[in-house]
Amino acid sequence: MQHTDSFPMTSEVQPPDWQRPMLEIAEGDGDFLPLGDKHFAFFAEERPQLLVTFEDAATLRDREDHLPEHFGLAQNRGWSMLTILAEGETWWRDPAVFRYFDRLADDGFLEDFDRVVFYGAGAAGYAAAAYSITAPQAELVLVAPRATLDPSLAGWDERHRIARRINFRGRYGYAPDMTESASKVWLIHDPLHQPDAMHAALFQRPWVHPLHARYTGEGTEDTLREMKVLDRILEAAMEGKMSAERFSWLWRGRRSNSSYLRAILAAARLSGHTEREVKICRSVTSRLNAPRFARRLEELTGEKA
């Protein structure tokens, strides 16, 4: 997909160093272009499976290779990739981004792929859901997505205070409604974390499948990364093999994840369930080298793991 308005590579206008890896890839089969002042679109073309992601440009700049987080996965699997980068907390709500997806829809670009998967977490989950309307029958993987920050619908969410000034009405506005052309939406969140659970409730549709990652709080995506299952979830979605049963099987890896184990121990301690604390500590110390749990077990029972 080549555009005449791609970033110029001339002696007069040299792109920043962080853009060079993407520009080099785009010079082959792909594209890299600015969308207004605060967004960029990076496209790398491979086989007819497309992964669409949304990222903070600052995070990409901090990465050593200056490439989108899931580019390595897409490259290894032979997928094409489209990433929309944002400078700052824009929530990708920009007329230039609207026009870009309008053009993709008008050209039927996204319909040319055999399979399309949109992925995003948090604010990026909002964007992935909102723009998925341009890709009929796409499959979505959303981690703790926000439905909107419109005060009339989500005034209870006190996070993202700066972004609450953004207009979430109008085009590509209310993310749950924008998923109506999706084949399936896999919505992973912690049902015990009230703000994320309330956003998830706004997404309730026949094609939306909630998947529970309890005790992950604000760190659901980080926990999935630590467990090394996020890529496997995206692979399953791209292969059309994602299911609640598959997620449940992958989620079993939490039993060896330190963040999850610390969270359930803290919850048991906070609630005063000493017996549950003991059971958790015994289970963990029987399987893992876990000094913190061993110390707590000794405090509670006098037992040494």
Secondary structure in CASP SS format (residue, H / E / C, confidence):
PFRMAT SS
TARGET T0000
AUTHOR 0000-0000-0000
METHOD secondary structure of the structure
MODEL  1
M C 1.00
Q C 1.00
H C 1.00
T C 1.00
D C 1.00
S C 1.00
F C 1.00
P C 1.00
M C 1.00
T C 1.00
S C 1.00
E C 1.00
V C 1.00
Q C 1.00
P C 1.00
P C 1.00
D H 1.00
W H 1.00
Q H 1.00
R H 1.00
P H 1.00
M H 1.00
L H 1.00
E H 1.00
I H 1.00
A H 1.00
E H 1.00
G H 1.00
D H 1.00
G E 1.00
D E 1.00
F E 1.00
L E 1.00
P E 1.00
L E 1.00
G C 1.00
D C 1.00
K C 1.00
H E 1.00
F E 1.00
A E 1.00
F E 1.00
F E 1.00
A E 1.00
E C 1.00
E C 1.00
R E 1.00
P E 1.00
Q E 1.00
L E 1.00
L E 1.00
V E 1.00
T E 1.00
F E 1.00
E E 1.00
D E 1.00
A H 1.00
A H 1.00
T H 1.00
L H 1.00
R H 1.00
D H 1.00
R C 1.00
E C 1.00
D C 1.00
H C 1.00
L C 1.00
P C 1.00
E C 1.00
H C 1.00
F H 1.00
G H 1.00
L H 1.00
A H 1.00
Q H 1.00
N H 1.00
R H 1.00
G C 1.00
W E 1.00
S E 1.00
M E 1.00
L E 1.00
T E 1.00
I E 1.00
L E 1.00
A E 1.00
E C 1.00
G C 1.00
E C 1.00
T C 1.00
W C 1.00
W C 1.00
R C 1.00
D C 1.00
P H 1.00
A H 1.00
V H 1.00
F H 1.00
R H 1.00
Y H 1.00
F H 1.00
D H 1.00
R H 1.00
L H 1.00
A H 1.00
D H 1.00
D H 1.00
G C 1.00
F C 1.00
L H 1.00
E H 1.00
D H 1.00
F C 1.00
D C 1.00
R E 1.00
V E 1.00
V E 1.00
F E 1.00
Y E 1.00
G E 1.00
A E 1.00
G C 1.00
A H 1.00
A H 1.00
G H 1.00
Y H 1.00
A H 1.00
A H 1.00
A H 1.00
A H 1.00
Y H 1.00
S H 1.00
I H 1.00
T H 1.00
A C 1.00
P C 1.00
Q C 1.00
A C 1.00
E E 1.00
L E 1.00
V E 1.00
L E 1.00
V E 1.00
A C 1.00
P C 1.00
R C 1.00
A C 1.00
T C 1.00
L C 1.00
D C 1.00
P H 1.00
S H 1.00
L H 1.00
A H 1.00
G C 1.00
W C 1.00
D C 1.00
E C 1.00
R C 1.00
H C 1.00
R C 1.00
I C 1.00
A H 1.00
R H 1.00
R H 1.00
I C 1.00
N C 1.00
F C 1.00
R C 1.00
G C 1.00
R C 1.00
Y C 1.00
G C 1.00
Y C 1.00
A H 1.00
P H 1.00
D H 1.00
M H 1.00
T C 1.00
E C 1.00
S C 1.00
A C 1.00
S C 1.00
K E 1.00
V E 1.00
W E 1.00
L E 1.00
I E 1.00
H E 1.00
D C 1.00
P C 1.00
L C 1.00
H C 1.00
Q H 1.00
P H 1.00
D H 1.00
A H 1.00
M H 1.00
H H 1.00
A H 1.00
A H 1.00
L H 1.00
F C 1.00
Q C 1.00
R C 1.00
P C 1.00
W C 1.00
V E 1.00
H E 1.00
P E 1.00
L E 1.00
H E 1.00
A C 1.00
R C 1.00
Y C 1.00
T C 1.00
G H 1.00
E H 1.00
G H 1.00
T H 1.00
E H 1.00
D H 1.00
T H 1.00
L H 1.00
R H 1.00
E H 1.00
M C 1.00
K C 1.00
V C 1.00
L H 1.00
D H 1.00
R H 1.00
I H 1.00
L H 1.00
E H 1.00
A H 1.00
A H 1.00
M H 1.00
E C 1.00
G C 1.00
K C 1.00
M C 1.00
S C 1.00
A H 1.00
E H 1.00
R H 1.00
F H 1.00
S H 1.00
W H 1.00
L H 1.00
W H 1.00
R H 1.00
G H 1.00
R H 1.00
R H 1.00
S H 1.00
N C 1.00
S H 1.00
S H 1.00
Y H 1.00
L H 1.00
R H 1.00
A H 1.00
I H 1.00
L H 1.00
A H 1.00
A H 1.00
A H 1.00
R H 1.00
L H 1.00
S H 1.00
G C 1.00
H C 1.00
T H 1.00
E H 1.00
R H 1.00
E H 1.00
V H 1.00
K H 1.00
I H 1.00
C H 1.00
R H 1.00
S H 1.00
V H 1.00
T H 1.00
S H 1.00
R H 1.00
L C 1.00
N C 1.00
A C 1.00
P H 1.00
R H 1.00
F H 1.00
A H 1.00
R H 1.00
R H 1.00
L H 1.00
E H 1.00
E H 1.00
L H 1.00
T H 1.00
G C 1.00
E C 1.00
K C 1.00
A C 1.00
END
